[in-house]
Amino acid sequence: MIAALLLQRPAAAQTAPNEPREVKGKNVTLVAYDTGNFQLVSPKNWVETNSKGSFKFVETFRDEWQVCVSSTTQKPQAHLCLELFKKKIFKVKEPHSDQVLGVYHPILVTLAGHAITP
């Protein structure tokens, strides 16, 4: 539902004058997929929200094209990479690993908000 709402926003409303126009790993604050989203809520702290509830993640790595996160509320611990370039969310074996266990969800929307500083 939130992904559909975000997709319908007019282009002019998507970025404020002080926000970067291009969303990359270094500035992304929200990643939406078909049934939910990941949102940066404080420095290095992300929350995934979907029909199953809300799940906390800690950011373990960030570069130009991806943000990697590890769950803090799920057992066994889940490690995910939000790959903005490939527009997919990958489940990986360990934090910032190249060993992919599967595709979690395709990414529908990415947004850059105001920078969150520590």
Order of alpha helices (4+ residues) and beta strands (2+ residues): alpha-alpha-beta-beta-beta-beta-beta-beta-beta-beta
